[in-house]
Amino acid sequence: MLIIDSREKEGSKLVRLVEQKARMLHIRTEKKWIEIGDYVFNDVCFEAKSTTDFLGSVLSKRMWTQIDNMDRAYQTNIVIIYGTIDEAINNVIENAPNNMPIHTRAIMLRNKFLGAIGRIILDMDTKPLWVSTEEEASDIITAVCKMQPMNRETIKPRIHKRLATDDLRVDVLSTIKGVSESKAEKLIEQFGSVMEIGEQKSHEITRLEGIGPTVAKRILDTLNSEDKVRV
């Protein structure tokens, strides 16, 4: 069942497209109040934003709270952004004027937009996808829902050797899914050693920015497992 947040605007083009394509793929849908995310299918959560909404959320810092809430509630989290970056920049400049020269502000807003996508990729356990239209966004949402059931055939990823840092502890931690190099460095800085990290409770690890309960459990399971752990 694909749950669509009932707070999504009535007649929204994206909602209409998602419902239409879901019917074509025999995916049942239901509109319901969702506290976190815009679309939820089993343990997959989608936050869908136009480029304008995404840039506004980044400027207000609301984006990071939303992603943190998604990470704490769901196993797989996807932020889908649709539209052009120029649309977002022009809308912000037009609707929130200030004394900064327009050209200078446009450059600043572009850097904010692209930097936010980079931060999500590098520091969050969330997948950002940027497409041109609502049509493409609806294609992705419904395709993921169609593939998500556990009985689907999974594709085993190719494992590439990581480039080593100058700290073996960081290398060990960053082989864990969802733990970037920067998160590994924060863990070491906070707890001092890999052994100490393995002795923490999950809620103590989730106090670090960007680490939710799913990743925290994965860290502890990996460090404390007596069985072979596959990367």
C-alpha positions in Angstrom: 0.0 0.0 0.0 1.4 3.4 -1.0 0.3 6.0 1.6 0.0 9.6 0.2 0.1 12.4 2.8 -3.5 13.8 2.9 -1.9 17.3 3.4 -0.6 17.2 -0.1 -2.4 19.9 -2.1 -5.7 18.8 -3.6 -5.3 18.5 -7.4 -1.5 18.5 -7.1 0.0 17.4 -10.4 2.5 15.1 -8.7 -0.1 13.4 -6.6 -2.4 12.9 -9.6 0.5 11.4 -11.6 1.5 9.1 -8.8 -2.0 7.8 -8.3 -2.4 7.3 -12.1 0.8 5.4 -12.5 0.2 3.4 -9.3 -3.1 2.2 -10.8 -1.3 1.1 -14.0 1.2 -0.9 -11.9 -1.5 -2.4 -9.7 -0.2 -0.6 -6.6 -2.9 0.3 -4.1 -2.9 3.8 -2.7 -4.5 5.5 0.2 -4.5 9.2 1.4 -3.7 9.5 5.1 -2.1 12.0 7.4 1.6 11.2 7.5 3.7 12.8 10.2 7.0 12.2 8.3 7.4 12.3 4.5 5.0 12.8 1.6 4.7 9.2 0.4 5.4 6.0 2.3 5.5 2.5 1.0 6.3 -0.2 3.7 9.7 1.0 5.1 10.4 3.4 2.2 9.8 7.1 2.8 9.8 9.8 0.0 10.0 13.5 0.6 9.1 15.2 -2.7 9.9 18.9 -3.3 10.0 21.3 -6.2 13.3 23.0 -6.6 11.8 26.1 -5.1 10.5 24.3 -2.0 13.8 22.5 -1.6 15.9 25.7 -1.7 13.5 27.3 0.8 13.8 24.4 3.1 17.6 24.5 2.9 17.6 28.3 3.6 15.3 27.8 6.7 17.3 24.7 7.7 14.0 22.8 7.9 15.4 20.3 5.4 17.9 18.9 7.9 15.2 18.3 10.5 13.0 16.6 7.9 15.8 14.2 6.8 16.7 13.5 10.5 13.1 12.6 11.2 12.9 10.3 8.1 16.1 8.6 9.1 14.8 7.9 12.6 11.5 6.4 11.3 12.2 4.5 8.1 14.8 2.1 6.7 15.1 3.7 3.2 14.7 7.4 2.6 14.6 9.3 -0.6 14.4 13.1 -1.3 13.1 13.7 -4.8 13.6 17.2 -6.2 11.9 18.3 -9.4 12.3 21.3 -11.5 15.2 23.6 -12.5 17.6 25.4 -10.3 16.9 28.7 -12.2 13.2 28.4 -11.3 14.1 28.1 -7.6 16.6 31.0 -7.6 14.3 33.3 -9.5 11.3 32.5 -7.2 13.4 33.1 -4.0 14.8 36.4 -5.3 11.3 37.6 -6.4 9.4 36.6 -3.3 12.1 37.4 -0.7 13.9 40.5 -1.9 16.8 42.0 0.1 19.6 44.5 -0.4 22.1 42.1 -1.9 22.9 42.6 -5.6 20.8 40.2 -7.6 23.7 38.6 -9.5 25.6 38.1 -6.2 22.6 36.6 -4.5 21.9 34.3 -7.4 25.4 32.9 -7.1 25.0 32.4 -3.4 21.6 30.7 -3.8 23.0 28.3 -6.5 25.9 27.4 -4.2 23.4 26.8 -1.3 21.2 24.5 -3.5 24.1 22.4 -4.9 25.9 22.4 -1.6 22.8 21.0 0.1 22.6 18.1 -2.4 26.3 17.4 -1.8 25.7 17.4 1.9 22.9 14.9 1.6 25.0 12.6 -0.6 28.1 12.8 1.7 26.7 13.1 5.2 23.2 11.6 5.2 21.8 8.1 5.0 19.3 9.4 2.5 19.2 9.3 -1.3 18.7 12.6 -3.1 17.3 12.4 -6.7 16.9 15.5 -8.8 14.7 15.3 -11.9 13.3 17.8 -14.4 9.5 17.3 -14.0 6.8 15.9 -11.8 6.3 13.2 -14.5 9.8 11.9 -13.9 9.4 12.2 -10.1 6.2 10.1 -10.2 8.0 7.5 -12.4 10.6 7.1 -9.7 8.2 6.9 -6.8 6.0 4.2 -8.4 9.0 2.2 -9.8 10.6 2.0 -6.3 7.2 0.9 -4.9 6.9 -1.8 -7.5 10.4 -3.1 -6.8 10.4 -2.8 -3.0 8.7 -6.1 -1.9 11.2 -8.4 -0.3 10.7 -11.3 -2.7 12.2 -9.3 -5.6 15.6 -10.4 -7.1 18.3 -8.2 -5.6 21.4 -7.1 -7.5 24.6 -7.8 -5.7 26.7 -4.7 -5.8 30.3 -4.7 -6.9 32.7 -4.0 -4.1 35.5 -1.6 -4.8 38.4 -1.2 -2.5 38.2 2.0 -0.5 41.0 4.5 -0.5 42.6 4.5 2.9 42.7 7.6 5.1 45.6 8.1 7.6 43.4 6.6 10.4 42.7 2.9 10.2 39.8 3.4 12.8 38.0 5.7 10.4 38.6 3.3 7.5 37.1 0.4 9.5 34.0 2.4 10.5 33.4 3.9 7.1 33.0 0.5 5.5 29.7 0.2 7.4 26.8 1.2 5.2 25.5 4.7 6.1 28.7 5.7 7.8 30.6 8.3 5.8 34.2 9.3 6.5 33.0 12.4 8.3 30.6 10.4 10.5 33.3 8.0 11.3 35.6 10.9 12.4 32.8 12.2 14.6 32.3 8.8 16.2 36.0 8.5 17.0 36.1 12.1 18.3 33.1 11.5 20.5 33.9 8.0 21.9 37.6 7.7 21.5 38.0 4.2 20.0 36.2 1.5 18.0 35.9 -0.6 21.2 34.2 2.2 23.1 31.8 2.8 20.2 30.8 -0.9 20.3 30.0 -0.6 24.0 27.6 2.3 23.6 23.8 2.1 23.6 22.0 3.0 20.3 20.5 6.2 21.7 23.9 7.4 22.7 25.2 7.1 19.1 22.1 8.8 17.7 23.0 11.9 19.6 25.6 12.6 16.8 24.2 14.7 14.0 23.3 12.7 10.9 23.1 9.3 12.6 19.7 7.9 13.2 18.6 4.6 14.9 18.9 2.5 11.7 22.6 3.4 11.2 23.3 3.3 14.9 21.9 -0.3 15.1 23.9 -1.2 12.0 27.1 0.1 13.6 26.6 -1.8 16.9 25.5 -5.0 15.1 28.7 -4.9 13.0 31.1 -4.1 15.8 29.6 -6.7 18.2 28.7 -9.5 15.8 30.4 -12.9 16.4 29.5 -14.0 12.8 31.0 -13.0 9.5 29.8 -9.5 8.5 29.6 -8.8 4.8 30.2 -5.3 3.4 
